[in-house]
């Protein structure tokens, strides 16, 4: 790309390239962190995708992107991500976030940002399932921990919802 699009005084940086790829809902692998969890998470991209690159070197991004599926009345306990913001795009359903002393209610089409180190939880008040597209700005082992979890395949309802978006 020509450097003419850059603002004055800025220099283009060559980042390691990742091969383009296409993921369809059927390609996703759902996981739960533990036996008691009901939430299913399916990775879309993580720093480990560097294995799919056409050159060598460190991964080009520390981001992790995943789909979350929450059953009605399900609640994710209070937690925080050290040095990592969490960005949520509500694909379908309604969600209630508690971030510090704030309560945020969001529904399909809304975008919610949880700042770095912020203690937060989320709840699906129902009546249907909640679908989130989530970006974690710094993986810090999150994707590896998830992939060591319990396989929990996305079901027909999940696949239908994801195909319809």
PyMOL commands that set and color helices and strands:
alter all, ss='L'
color gray80, all
select helices_A, chain A and resi 3-5+25-27+47-52+142-147+156-164
alter helices_A, ss='H'
color red, helices_A
select strands_A, chain A and resi 30-32+40-45+64-70+75-79+86-92+94-99+102-107+111-114+120-123+130-136+150-151
alter strands_A, ss='S'
color yellow, strands_A
deselect
rebuild
show_as cartoon
